Amino acid sequence: MNRGKGGPTPLGIVVFVVLIIILVIGAFFVVTGGGDRSPSVLDEPEVSVIDTSSERSVRLTVYGNIVANEERNSYQVTISPDTRLAEARKGYAGRAIETRQFNNSAGAYEEFVYALEKLDYQERRELPDEQIDPRGTCATGNRYVFEILEFGEVIDSAWTTTCGGSKGNFAGEYERAEDLFRAQIPDDDMDDVIDALDERRSSGLPKL
């Protein structure tokens, strides 16, 4: 008996169906990651202020008016799990003119950075590329720079100012964050740091 030529054989049909099933299953895993994947790490900040590792620290720098180098003033507070440091600084190179340093504890640091997180320390405002660089901004006011460091190197940084047209990319509560940084230094010692700048209050001093 003659068999029809060119038609699919039963075996061919089975192989074809199996291939289709394999392709559909493969596409499902590619698109969904298997349907049982954990949330992508991209959903979380790459750097977290509440990381309390011993090599971490956070820092606030407040810059005054853009004036002559001799009259430029700023102050800086750096907090780590084992150290608290406050410095009055002069000139654009940031030469320290008054320093106060104290020990810290892991527990105190943990409470501090969790408090910063509640002030939206890592909340960011989107800026056009041409506005990301803070240099030269708010020439007659103050600029605040909030940083996270690891082994002394900056790994996260944001800034804002007291000038209405230059709000920067820091979208947290900057005034409360500044108060919280300053509260980590005993009042009398923080006053000594500020007093060192008070002597130059005529120009270039952060309005504290």
Secondary structure, 3 states (H helix, E strand, C coil): CCCCCCCCCHHHHHHHHHHHHHHHHHHHHHHHCCCCCCCCHHHCCCCCCCCCCCCEEEEEEEECCCCCHHHCEEEEEEECCCEEEEEEEECCCCEEEEEEEEECCHHHHHHHHHHHHHCCCCCECCCCHHHCCCCCCCCCCCEEEEEEEECCEEEEEEEEECCCCCCCCECCCHHHHHHHHHCCCCHHHHHHHHHHHHCCCCCCCCCC
